[in-house]
Amino acid sequence: MANNGYRIGAWAAVSIVALRLIIGWHFLSAGLEKFEPGWTSEGFLRSANGPMEDFYKSMAPLPHEWDKLVTEEWPGEFEHEKDRRYLSNTGLQEEPYVAERNEEKKIIAKMPDGSTAADDKVGHIPFPTKAYGPWASRIAKDWTDTAEKFKKIGGMTEEQIKLVDYYTLRQLERLSNYFDQRRAIVAEYHHELDRLRGMLDESESGKTELAYLEDRIKRKEAEVEATPRKWVADLEAEQAMFYEQLRSLVSEDQLKSATTKQRLATTFDPPKKIQTIDKVVTWVTLGVGVLLIFGLFTRLAAVVGAGFLLSVISTQPPWAEGVLPTIKLLTAYQGIEFVALLVLAAIGAGTWAGLDGLLFRREE
């Protein structure tokens, strides 16, 4: 056995090697599983609980951050006409896109192709302002930003750029009308959110029988969580249609350019933070496993592995409210492995039947 300053018996050395190999194999197999098609840590991060919940969920945001923005409270008072704005192909403004008066002196909003837009009673295109919550405005901004990025693809003609503005304006109109038609439904949703907040406050006060109230809270939470999903699906379909309209503007000659193809891909499917996180998680688990098995740089590998396990445990700390019993059991197992890794790091376990024993052999 290599001499690393520790005087231990043969069985102790065998046990240390076995522990290092078992944990190494666990990390290696976990790393290999992450190469399977479709694997991502997205769902795991979104299910985070406890004091670091917001931090982990921010690593895997939902489209347009609907899970956060759709639940934000409405303003205390809302004046429907006062908060409305006009739309133009350059964005929001205080006047209609084109104002013309017909024989009845009614303002008619015109689209770039000369057609009449879907007017409301005051004769302009409604826009999703704060009355619909920050989520609608975030969607409008994201779509507009994508359109502006699309216009900067090399070789775009003036006609193509005008059509991008036209399609964007029509898409914002569709978005506005979508929320306008669901004003009452959205209002009811926020009313139910208020009821849920009231239940939670009542639970904390302890004035109501806890078991009965917890059951009501669970049902209400499931209800308010499910309600916006239909809106999300609808708007994802709208977005897909809009992006397809923009793609159709690119000519076959422009598509022959590899640069144009690359810019199109990054415009409609930009790199996500979660993709980088997935790569880091994959190579960390794989690397820790390989190093532990071969007993190479064992102290470093064990410390990194322990830090990784600690981050996993912190996503679902056993003392946090709402953590499932099965997760608590898993956390206990991860905690044992975490301590074992610290032990392997402390004693330099790679010097026993490992490459560290060859690289860092010390004389008595």
FITITOR-448874 format. One record per residue (C-alpha): residue number from 1; residue in three letters; x, y, z. Coordinates in nm, 2 decimals, padded with zeros to 4 digits, m for minus. Layout:
<sites>
{num:NUM&residu:ala&east:X&north:Y&up:Z} $
...
</sites>
This chain:
<sites>
{num:1&residu:met&east:00.00&north:00.00&up:00.00} $
{num:2&residu:ala&east:00.12&north:00.35&up:m00.07} $
{num:3&residu:asn&east:00.24&north:00.55&up:00.22} $
{num:4&residu:asn&east:00.05&north:00.88&up:00.26} $
{num:5&residu:gly&east:00.12&north:00.94&up:00.63} $
{num:6&residu:tyr&east:m00.18&north:00.74&up:00.75} $
{num:7&residu:arg&east:m00.12&north:00.41&up:00.93} $
{num:8&residu:ile&east:m00.42&north:00.19&up:00.87} $
{num:9&residu:gly&east:m00.48&north:m00.18&up:00.84} $
{num:10&residu:ala&east:m00.54&north:m00.37&up:00.52} $
{num:11&residu:trp&east:m00.92&north:m00.41&up:00.58} $
{num:12&residu:ala&east:m00.95&north:m00.03&up:00.63} $
{num:13&residu:ala&east:m00.76&north:00.03&up:00.31} $
{num:14&residu:val&east:m00.98&north:m00.21&up:00.12} $
{num:15&residu:ser&east:m01.29&north:m00.04&up:00.26} $
{num:16&residu:ile&east:m01.16&north:00.30&up:00.15} $
{num:17&residu:val&east:m01.09&north:00.18&up:m00.20} $
{num:18&residu:ala&east:m01.44&north:00.01&up:m00.22} $
{num:19&residu:leu&east:m01.61&north:00.33&up:m00.10} $
{num:20&residu:arg&east:m01.42&north:00.54&up:m00.36} $
{num:21&residu:leu&east:m01.51&north:00.30&up:m00.64} $
{num:22&residu:ile&east:m01.88&north:00.27&up:m00.54} $
{num:23&residu:ile&east:m01.92&north:00.65&up:m00.53} $
{num:24&residu:gly&east:m01.72&north:00.69&up:m00.84} $
{num:25&residu:trp&east:m01.93&north:00.44&up:m01.03} $
{num:26&residu:his&east:m02.25&north:00.62&up:m00.91} $
{num:27&residu:phe&east:m02.12&north:00.95&up:m01.05} $
{num:28&residu:leu&east:m02.00&north:00.79&up:m01.37} $
{num:29&residu:ser&east:m02.33&north:00.61&up:m01.44} $
{num:30&residu:ala&east:m02.52&north:00.93&up:m01.36} $
{num:31&residu:gly&east:m02.31&north:01.12&up:m01.60} $
{num:32&residu:leu&east:m02.35&north:00.86&up:m01.88} $
{num:33&residu:glu&east:m02.73&north:00.88&up:m01.84} $
{num:34&residu:lys&east:m02.72&north:01.25&up:m01.92} $
{num:35&residu:phe&east:m02.61&north:01.17&up:m02.27} $
{num:36&residu:glu&east:m02.95&north:01.01&up:m02.34} $
{num:37&residu:pro&east:m03.16&north:01.20&up:m02.60} $
{num:38&residu:gly&east:m03.41&north:01.44&up:m02.44} $
{num:39&residu:trp&east:m03.24&north:01.46&up:m02.09} $
{num:40&residu:thr&east:m03.24&north:01.80&up:m01.93} $
{num:41&residu:ser&east:m03.22&north:01.94&up:m01.58} $
{num:42&residu:glu&east:m03.49&north:02.19&up:m01.67} $
{num:43&residu:gly&east:m03.77&north:02.01&up:m01.49} $
{num:44&residu:phe&east:m03.56&north:01.94&up:m01.19} $
{num:45&residu:leu&east:m03.47&north:02.31&up:m01.15} $
{num:46&residu:arg&east:m03.83&north:02.42&up:m01.19} $
{num:47&residu:ser&east:m03.94&north:02.19&up:m00.92} $
{num:48&residu:ala&east:m03.70&north:02.34&up:m00.67} $
{num:49&residu:asn&east:m03.84&north:02.42&up:m00.32} $
{num:50&residu:gly&east:m03.72&north:02.60&up:m00.01} $
{num:51&residu:pro&east:m03.52&north:02.92&up:00.05} $
{num:52&residu:met&east:m03.32&north:02.90&up:m00.28} $
{num:53&residu:glu&east:m03.63&north:02.82&up:m00.49} $
{num:54&residu:asp&east:m03.62&north:03.15&up:m00.69} $
{num:55&residu:phe&east:m03.25&north:03.11&up:m00.76} $
{num:56&residu:tyr&east:m03.28&north:02.76&up:m00.91} $
{num:57&residu:lys&east:m03.60&north:02.84&up:m01.11} $
{num:58&residu:ser&east:m03.43&north:03.15&up:m01.26} $
{num:59&residu:met&east:m03.19&north:02.90&up:m01.43} $
{num:60&residu:ala&east:m03.48&north:02.75&up:m01.62} $
{num:61&residu:pro&east:m03.73&north:03.02&up:m01.69} $
{num:62&residu:leu&east:m04.06&north:02.93&up:m01.86} $
{num:63&residu:pro&east:m04.15&north:03.10&up:m02.19} $
{num:64&residu:his&east:m04.19&north:03.48&up:m02.13} $
{num:65&residu:glu&east:m04.16&north:03.40&up:m01.76} $
{num:66&residu:trp&east:m04.54&north:03.33&up:m01.75} $
{num:67&residu:asp&east:m04.52&north:03.14&up:m01.42} $
{num:68&residu:lys&east:m04.40&north:03.46&up:m01.25} $
{num:69&residu:leu&east:m04.56&north:03.74&up:m01.45} $
{num:70&residu:val&east:m04.91&north:03.60&up:m01.49} $
{num:71&residu:thr&east:m04.96&north:03.60&up:m01.12} $
{num:72&residu:glu&east:m04.86&north:03.96&up:m01.05} $
{num:73&residu:glu&east:m05.13&north:04.16&up:m00.89} $
{num:74&residu:trp&east:m05.33&north:04.41&up:m01.10} $
{num:75&residu:pro&east:m05.32&north:04.78&up:m01.02} $
{num:76&residu:gly&east:m05.57&north:04.89&up:m00.75} $
{num:77&residu:glu&east:m05.77&north:05.09&up:m01.00} $
{num:78&residu:phe&east:m05.79&north:05.06&up:m01.38} $
{num:79&residu:glu&east:m05.93&north:05.31&up:m01.63} $
{num:80&residu:his&east:m05.98&north:05.11&up:m01.94} $
{num:81&residu:glu&east:m05.95&north:05.39&up:m02.20} $
{num:82&residu:lys&east:m05.68&north:05.58&up:m02.01} $
{num:83&residu:asp&east:m05.44&north:05.29&up:m02.01} $
{num:84&residu:arg&east:m05.48&north:05.20&up:m02.37} $
{num:85&residu:arg&east:m05.23&north:05.29&up:m02.64} $
{num:86&residu:tyr&east:m05.22&north:05.30&up:m03.01} $
{num:87&residu:leu&east:m05.00&north:05.07&up:m03.22} $
{num:88&residu:ser&east:m04.78&north:05.15&up:m03.51} $
{num:89&residu:asn&east:m04.53&north:04.95&up:m03.71} $
{num:90&residu:thr&east:m04.26&north:05.13&up:m03.49} $
{num:91&residu:gly&east:m04.42&north:05.05&up:m03.16} $
{num:92&residu:leu&east:m04.65&north:05.23&up:m02.91} $
{num:93&residu:gln&east:m04.75&north:05.59&up:m02.97} $
{num:94&residu:glu&east:m05.02&north:05.83&up:m02.86} $
{num:95&residu:glu&east:m05.20&north:05.85&up:m03.19} $
{num:96&residu:pro&east:m05.34&north:05.58&up:m03.43} $
{num:97&residu:tyr&east:m05.11&north:05.43&up:m03.69} $
{num:98&residu:val&east:m05.30&north:05.61&up:m03.96} $
{num:99&residu:ala&east:m05.60&north:05.83&up:m03.87} $
{num:100&residu:glu&east:m05.86&north:05.89&up:m04.14} $
{num:101&residu:arg&east:m06.21&north:06.02&up:m04.10} $
{num:102&residu:asn&east:m06.49&north:05.87&up:m04.29} $
{num:103&residu:glu&east:m06.82&north:06.04&up:m04.37} $
{num:104&residu:glu&east:m06.94&north:05.98&up:m04.01} $
{num:105&residu:lys&east:m06.62&north:06.14&up:m03.88} $
{num:106&residu:lys&east:m06.52&north:05.82&up:m03.71} $
{num:107&residu:ile&east:m06.15&north:05.75&up:m03.67} $
{num:108&residu:ile&east:m06.04&north:05.44&up:m03.87} $
{num:109&residu:ala&east:m05.71&north:05.27&up:m03.79} $
{num:110&residu:lys&east:m05.54&north:05.15&up:m04.11} $
{num:111&residu:met&east:m05.29&north:04.87&up:m04.15} $
{num:112&residu:pro&east:m04.99&north:04.91&up:m04.38} $
{num:113&residu:asp&east:m05.17&north:04.72&up:m04.66} $
{num:114&residu:gly&east:m05.46&north:04.97&up:m04.64} $
{num:115&residu:ser&east:m05.70&north:04.73&up:m04.48} $
{num:116&residu:thr&east:m05.91&north:04.84&up:m04.18} $
{num:117&residu:ala&east:m05.79&north:04.70&up:m03.85} $
{num:118&residu:ala&east:m06.02&north:04.54&up:m03.59} $
{num:119&residu:asp&east:m06.15&north:04.85&up:m03.42} $
{num:120&residu:asp&east:m06.29&north:04.89&up:m03.08} $
{num:121&residu:lys&east:m06.55&north:05.16&up:m02.98} $
{num:122&residu:val&east:m06.30&north:05.44&up:m02.97} $
{num:123&residu:gly&east:m06.15&north:05.35&up:m03.31} $
{num:124&residu:his&east:m05.81&north:05.21&up:m03.24} $
{num:125&residu:ile&east:m05.62&north:04.89&up:m03.19} $
{num:126&residu:pro&east:m05.62&north:04.78&up:m02.83} $
{num:127&residu:phe&east:m05.28&north:04.70&up:m02.67} $
{num:128&residu:pro&east:m05.21&north:04.46&up:m02.38} $
{num:129&residu:thr&east:m05.12&north:04.73&up:m02.12} $
{num:130&residu:lys&east:m05.09&north:04.68&up:m01.75} $
{num:131&residu:ala&east:m05.45&north:04.59&up:m01.72} $
{num:132&residu:tyr&east:m05.36&north:04.24&up:m01.84} $
{num:133&residu:gly&east:m05.06&north:04.22&up:m01.62} $
{num:134&residu:pro&east:m04.69&north:04.24&up:m01.70} $
{num:135&residu:trp&east:m04.70&north:03.90&up:m01.87} $
{num:136&residu:ala&east:m04.88&north:04.03&up:m02.18} $
{num:137&residu:ser&east:m04.64&north:04.32&up:m02.21} $
{num:138&residu:arg&east:m04.35&north:04.08&up:m02.18} $
{num:139&residu:ile&east:m04.48&north:03.87&up:m02.47} $
{num:140&residu:ala&east:m04.52&north:04.18&up:m02.68} $
{num:141&residu:lys&east:m04.17&north:04.29&up:m02.61} $
{num:142&residu:asp&east:m04.02&north:03.94&up:m02.68} $
{num:143&residu:trp&east:m04.20&north:03.92&up:m03.01} $
{num:144&residu:thr&east:m04.10&north:04.27&up:m03.11} $
{num:145&residu:asp&east:m03.73&north:04.20&up:m03.01} $
{num:146&residu:thr&east:m03.73&north:03.89&up:m03.22} $
{num:147&residu:ala&east:m03.87&north:04.08&up:m03.52} $
{num:148&residu:glu&east:m03.60&north:04.35&up:m03.48} $
{num:149&residu:lys&east:m03.33&north:04.09&up:m03.46} $
{num:150&residu:phe&east:m03.47&north:03.92&up:m03.77} $
{num:151&residu:lys&east:m03.45&north:04.25&up:m03.97} $
{num:152&residu:lys&east:m03.08&north:04.26&up:m03.90} $
{num:153&residu:ile&east:m03.01&north:03.94&up:m04.08} $
{num:154&residu:gly&east:m02.77&north:04.02&up:m04.37} $
{num:155&residu:gly&east:m02.92&north:04.09&up:m04.71} $
{num:156&residu:met&east:m03.27&north:04.19&up:m04.61} $
{num:157&residu:thr&east:m03.43&north:04.41&up:m04.87} $
{num:158&residu:glu&east:m03.64&north:04.72&up:m04.79} $
{num:159&residu:glu&east:m03.95&north:04.53&up:m04.90} $
{num:160&residu:gln&east:m03.88&north:04.24&up:m04.66} $
{num:161&residu:ile&east:m03.82&north:04.48&up:m04.37} $
{num:162&residu:lys&east:m04.16&north:04.65&up:m04.44} $
{num:163&residu:leu&east:m04.33&north:04.31&up:m04.44} $
{num:164&residu:val&east:m04.16&north:04.23&up:m04.11} $
{num:165&residu:asp&east:m04.31&north:04.55&up:m03.96} $
{num:166&residu:tyr&east:m04.65&north:04.46&up:m04.11} $
{num:167&residu:tyr&east:m04.65&north:04.11&up:m03.97} $
{num:168&residu:thr&east:m04.53&north:04.23&up:m03.63} $
{num:169&residu:leu&east:m04.81&north:04.49&up:m03.61} $
{num:170&residu:arg&east:m05.07&north:04.24&up:m03.70} $
{num:171&residu:gln&east:m04.93&north:03.99&up:m03.45} $
{num:172&residu:leu&east:m04.94&north:04.26&up:m03.17} $
{num:173&residu:glu&east:m05.30&north:04.32&up:m03.27} $
{num:174&residu:arg&east:m05.39&north:03.96&up:m03.24} $
{num:175&residu:leu&east:m05.22&north:03.95&up:m02.90} $
{num:176&residu:ser&east:m05.41&north:04.25&up:m02.79} $
{num:177&residu:asn&east:m05.74&north:04.11&up:m02.90} $
{num:178&residu:tyr&east:m05.66&north:03.78&up:m02.74} $
{num:179&residu:phe&east:m05.63&north:03.94&up:m02.39} $
{num:180&residu:asp&east:m05.91&north:04.19&up:m02.46} $
{num:181&residu:gln&east:m06.15&north:03.90&up:m02.53} $
{num:182&residu:arg&east:m06.04&north:03.73&up:m02.21} $
{num:183&residu:arg&east:m06.06&north:04.03&up:m01.98} $
{num:184&residu:ala&east:m06.33&north:03.88&up:m01.76} $
{num:185&residu:ile&east:m06.15&north:03.54&up:m01.74} $
{num:186&residu:val&east:m05.82&north:03.70&up:m01.64} $
{num:187&residu:ala&east:m06.00&north:03.91&up:m01.38} $
{num:188&residu:glu&east:m06.16&north:03.59&up:m01.24} $
{num:189&residu:tyr&east:m05.82&north:03.43&up:m01.23} $
{num:190&residu:his&east:m05.67&north:03.71&up:m01.02} $
{num:191&residu:his&east:m05.98&north:03.69&up:m00.79} $
{num:192&residu:glu&east:m05.90&north:03.33&up:m00.73} $
{num:193&residu:leu&east:m05.54&north:03.42&up:m00.66} $
{num:194&residu:asp&east:m05.66&north:03.66&up:m00.40} $
{num:195&residu:arg&east:m05.87&north:03.39&up:m00.24} $
{num:196&residu:leu&east:m05.57&north:03.16&up:m00.23} $
{num:197&residu:arg&east:m05.36&north:03.43&up:m00.06} $
{num:198&residu:gly&east:m05.64&north:03.47&up:00.19} $
{num:199&residu:met&east:m05.64&north:03.10&up:00.27} $
{num:200&residu:leu&east:m05.27&north:03.10&up:00.32} $
{num:201&residu:asp&east:m05.30&north:03.40&up:00.56} $
{num:202&residu:glu&east:m05.58&north:03.22&up:00.74} $
{num:203&residu:ser&east:m05.36&north:02.91&up:00.77} $
{num:204&residu:glu&east:m05.07&north:03.11&up:00.92} $
{num:205&residu:ser&east:m05.31&north:03.27&up:01.17} $
{num:206&residu:gly&east:m05.42&north:02.93&up:01.31} $
{num:207&residu:lys&east:m05.79&north:03.04&up:01.34} $
{num:208&residu:thr&east:m05.92&north:02.75&up:01.12} $
{num:209&residu:glu&east:m05.89&north:02.37&up:01.16} $
{num:210&residu:leu&east:m05.55&north:02.30&up:00.99} $
{num:211&residu:ala&east:m05.63&north:01.97&up:00.82} $
{num:212&residu:tyr&east:m05.95&north:02.11&up:00.66} $
{num:213&residu:leu&east:m05.78&north:02.43&up:00.54} $
{num:214&residu:glu&east:m05.48&north:02.25&up:00.40} $
{num:215&residu:asp&east:m05.70&north:02.04&up:00.18} $
{num:216&residu:arg&east:m05.88&north:02.35&up:00.05} $
{num:217&residu:ile&east:m05.54&north:02.52&up:m00.01} $
{num:218&residu:lys&east:m05.41&north:02.22&up:m00.21} $
{num:219&residu:arg&east:m05.72&north:02.22&up:m00.43} $
{num:220&residu:lys&east:m05.71&north:02.59&up:m00.49} $
{num:221&residu:glu&east:m05.33&north:02.58&up:m00.57} $
{num:222&residu:ala&east:m05.39&north:02.31&up:m00.83} $
{num:223&residu:glu&east:m05.68&north:02.52&up:m00.98} $
{num:224&residu:val&east:m05.49&north:02.84&up:m01.01} $
{num:225&residu:glu&east:m05.18&north:02.66&up:m01.15} $
{num:226&residu:ala&east:m05.38&north:02.49&up:m01.42} $
{num:227&residu:thr&east:m05.58&north:02.80&up:m01.54} $
{num:228&residu:pro&east:m05.31&north:02.98&up:m01.73} $
{num:229&residu:arg&east:m05.18&north:02.67&up:m01.91} $
{num:230&residu:lys&east:m05.45&north:02.70&up:m02.17} $
{num:231&residu:trp&east:m05.34&north:03.06&up:m02.24} $
{num:232&residu:val&east:m04.98&north:02.96&up:m02.26} $
{num:233&residu:ala&east:m05.06&north:02.69&up:m02.52} $
{num:234&residu:asp&east:m05.27&north:02.93&up:m02.72} $
{num:235&residu:leu&east:m05.00&north:03.19&up:m02.72} $
{num:236&residu:glu&east:m04.72&north:02.94&up:m02.80} $
{num:237&residu:ala&east:m04.93&north:02.85&up:m03.11} $
{num:238&residu:glu&east:m04.96&north:03.22&up:m03.20} $
{num:239&residu:gln&east:m04.58&north:03.26&up:m03.16} $
{num:240&residu:ala&east:m04.51&north:02.96&up:m03.38} $
{num:241&residu:met&east:m04.74&north:03.10&up:m03.65} $
{num:242&residu:phe&east:m04.57&north:03.45&up:m03.63} $
{num:243&residu:tyr&east:m04.22&north:03.30&up:m03.65} $
{num:244&residu:glu&east:m04.32&north:03.09&up:m03.95} $
{num:245&residu:gln&east:m04.45&north:03.41&up:m04.12} $
{num:246&residu:leu&east:m04.12&north:03.57&up:m04.07} $
{num:247&residu:arg&east:m03.92&north:03.27&up:m04.19} $
{num:248&residu:ser&east:m04.13&north:03.27&up:m04.51} $
{num:249&residu:leu&east:m03.99&north:03.61&up:m04.60} $
{num:250&residu:val&east:m03.64&north:03.47&up:m04.65} $
{num:251&residu:ser&east:m03.58&north:03.39&up:m05.02} $
{num:252&residu:glu&east:m03.41&north:03.07&up:m05.15} $
{num:253&residu:asp&east:m03.11&north:03.27&up:m05.26} $
{num:254&residu:gln&east:m03.06&north:03.41&up:m04.91} $
{num:255&residu:leu&east:m03.10&north:03.06&up:m04.76} $
{num:256&residu:lys&east:m02.80&north:02.95&up:m04.96} $
{num:257&residu:ser&east:m02.58&north:03.15&up:m04.72} $
{num:258&residu:ala&east:m02.45&north:02.95&up:m04.42} $
{num:259&residu:thr&east:m02.43&north:03.27&up:m04.23} $
{num:260&residu:thr&east:m02.80&north:03.35&up:m04.29} $
{num:261&residu:lys&east:m02.90&north:03.00&up:m04.18} $
{num:262&residu:gln&east:m02.70&north:03.04&up:m03.86} $
{num:263&residu:arg&east:m02.85&north:03.38&up:m03.78} $
{num:264&residu:leu&east:m03.20&north:03.24&up:m03.85} $
{num:265&residu:ala&east:m03.14&north:02.96&up:m03.61} $
{num:266&residu:thr&east:m03.02&north:03.19&up:m03.33} $
{num:267&residu:thr&east:m03.30&north:03.44&up:m03.39} $
{num:268&residu:phe&east:m03.58&north:03.19&up:m03.35} $
{num:269&residu:asp&east:m03.41&north:02.95&up:m03.12} $
{num:270&residu:pro&east:m03.15&north:03.14&up:m02.92} $
{num:271&residu:pro&east:m02.91&north:02.95&up:m02.69} $
{num:272&residu:lys&east:m03.07&north:02.90&up:m02.35} $
{num:273&residu:lys&east:m02.90&north:02.92&up:m02.01} $
{num:274&residu:ile&east:m03.03&north:02.57&up:m01.93} $
{num:275&residu:gln&east:m02.83&north:02.42&up:m02.22} $
{num:276&residu:thr&east:m02.50&north:02.55&up:m02.06} $
{num:277&residu:ile&east:m02.62&north:02.42&up:m01.72} $
{num:278&residu:asp&east:m02.69&north:02.08&up:m01.87} $
{num:279&residu:lys&east:m02.34&north:02.05&up:m02.01} $
{num:280&residu:val&east:m02.18&north:02.16&up:m01.69} $
{num:281&residu:val&east:m02.39&north:01.90&up:m01.49} $
{num:282&residu:thr&east:m02.31&north:01.63&up:m01.73} $
{num:283&residu:trp&east:m01.93&north:01.68&up:m01.74} $
{num:284&residu:val&east:m01.90&north:01.74&up:m01.37} $
{num:285&residu:thr&east:m02.08&north:01.42&up:m01.28} $
{num:286&residu:leu&east:m01.89&north:01.22&up:m01.54} $
{num:287&residu:gly&east:m01.55&north:01.38&up:m01.45} $
{num:288&residu:val&east:m01.59&north:01.32&up:m01.08} $
{num:289&residu:gly&east:m01.68&north:00.96&up:m01.15} $
{num:290&residu:val&east:m01.38&north:00.89&up:m01.37} $
{num:291&residu:leu&east:m01.14&north:01.06&up:m01.14} $
{num:292&residu:leu&east:m01.27&north:00.87&up:m00.83} $
{num:293&residu:ile&east:m01.26&north:00.53&up:m01.01} $
{num:294&residu:phe&east:m00.90&north:00.58&up:m01.12} $
{num:295&residu:gly&east:m00.80&north:00.75&up:m00.79} $
{num:296&residu:leu&east:m00.66&north:01.05&up:m00.98} $
{num:297&residu:phe&east:m00.67&north:01.40&up:m00.82} $
{num:298&residu:thr&east:m00.90&north:01.24&up:m00.57} $
{num:299&residu:arg&east:m00.91&north:01.52&up:m00.32} $
{num:300&residu:leu&east:m01.03&north:01.77&up:m00.58} $
{num:301&residu:ala&east:m01.28&north:01.52&up:m00.73} $
{num:302&residu:ala&east:m01.42&north:01.44&up:m00.39} $
{num:303&residu:val&east:m01.46&north:01.81&up:m00.30} $
{num:304&residu:val&east:m01.63&north:01.89&up:m00.63} $
{num:305&residu:gly&east:m01.86&north:01.59&up:m00.60} $
{num:306&residu:ala&east:m01.95&north:01.69&up:m00.24} $
{num:307&residu:gly&east:m02.02&north:02.05&up:m00.36} $
{num:308&residu:phe&east:m02.24&north:01.91&up:m00.64} $
{num:309&residu:leu&east:m02.44&north:01.69&up:m00.40} $
{num:310&residu:leu&east:m02.48&north:01.99&up:m00.17} $
{num:311&residu:ser&east:m02.63&north:02.19&up:m00.45} $
{num:312&residu:val&east:m02.87&north:01.91&up:m00.53} $
{num:313&residu:ile&east:m02.98&north:01.88&up:m00.17} $
{num:314&residu:ser&east:m03.04&north:02.26&up:m00.15} $
{num:315&residu:thr&east:m03.30&north:02.24&up:m00.43} $
{num:316&residu:gln&east:m03.52&north:02.03&up:m00.20} $
{num:317&residu:pro&east:m03.41&north:02.08&up:00.16} $
{num:318&residu:pro&east:m03.59&north:01.82&up:00.38} $
{num:319&residu:trp&east:m03.71&north:02.09&up:00.62} $
{num:320&residu:ala&east:m03.88&north:02.30&up:00.35} $
{num:321&residu:glu&east:m04.26&north:02.30&up:00.33} $
{num:322&residu:gly&east:m04.40&north:02.09&up:00.05} $
{num:323&residu:val&east:m04.11&north:01.85&up:00.01} $
{num:324&residu:leu&east:m04.24&north:01.50&up:m00.06} $
{num:325&residu:pro&east:m04.14&north:01.21&up:00.17} $
{num:326&residu:thr&east:m03.97&north:01.03&up:m00.11} $
{num:327&residu:ile&east:m03.75&north:01.33&up:m00.18} $
{num:328&residu:lys&east:m03.67&north:01.35&up:00.19} $
{num:329&residu:leu&east:m03.56&north:00.99&up:00.18} $
{num:330&residu:leu&east:m03.34&north:01.06&up:m00.12} $
{num:331&residu:thr&east:m03.19&north:01.36&up:00.05} $
{num:332&residu:ala&east:m03.09&north:01.14&up:00.35} $
{num:333&residu:tyr&east:m02.90&north:00.91&up:00.11} $
{num:334&residu:gln&east:m02.74&north:01.20&up:m00.07} $
{num:335&residu:gly&east:m02.64&north:01.34&up:00.27} $
{num:336&residu:ile&east:m02.46&north:01.02&up:00.36} $
{num:337&residu:glu&east:m02.27&north:01.02&up:00.02} $
{num:338&residu:phe&east:m02.19&north:01.39&up:00.08} $
{num:339&residu:val&east:m02.02&north:01.31&up:00.41} $
{num:340&residu:ala&east:m01.84&north:01.01&up:00.25} $
{num:341&residu:leu&east:m01.69&north:01.23&up:m00.02} $
{num:342&residu:leu&east:m01.56&north:01.47&up:00.25} $
{num:343&residu:val&east:m01.39&north:01.17&up:00.42} $
{num:344&residu:leu&east:m01.24&north:01.06&up:00.09} $
{num:345&residu:ala&east:m01.11&north:01.41&up:00.03} $
{num:346&residu:ala&east:m00.97&north:01.44&up:00.39} $
{num:347&residu:ile&east:m00.77&north:01.12&up:00.38} $
{num:348&residu:gly&east:m00.66&north:01.14&up:00.01} $
{num:349&residu:ala&east:m00.82&north:00.81&up:m00.08} $
{num:350&residu:gly&east:m00.65&north:00.80&up:m00.42} $
{num:351&residu:thr&east:m00.32&north:00.70&up:m00.27} $
{num:352&residu:trp&east:m00.46&north:00.35&up:m00.20} $
{num:353&residu:ala&east:m00.49&north:00.15&up:m00.52} $
{num:354&residu:gly&east:m00.51&north:00.47&up:m00.72} $
{num:355&residu:leu&east:m00.30&north:00.68&up:m00.96} $
{num:356&residu:asp&east:m00.25&north:00.94&up:m00.68} $
{num:357&residu:gly&east:m00.04&north:00.67&up:m00.51} $
{num:358&residu:leu&east:00.20&north:00.68&up:m00.80} $
{num:359&residu:leu&east:00.20&north:01.05&up:m00.85} $
{num:360&residu:phe&east:00.21&north:01.17&up:m00.49} $
{num:361&residu:arg&east:00.40&north:00.88&up:m00.32} $
{num:362&residu:arg&east:00.58&north:01.01&up:m00.01} $
{num:363&residu:glu&east:00.87&north:00.86&up:00.16} $
{num:364&residu:glu&east:00.86&north:00.79&up:00.54} $
</sites>
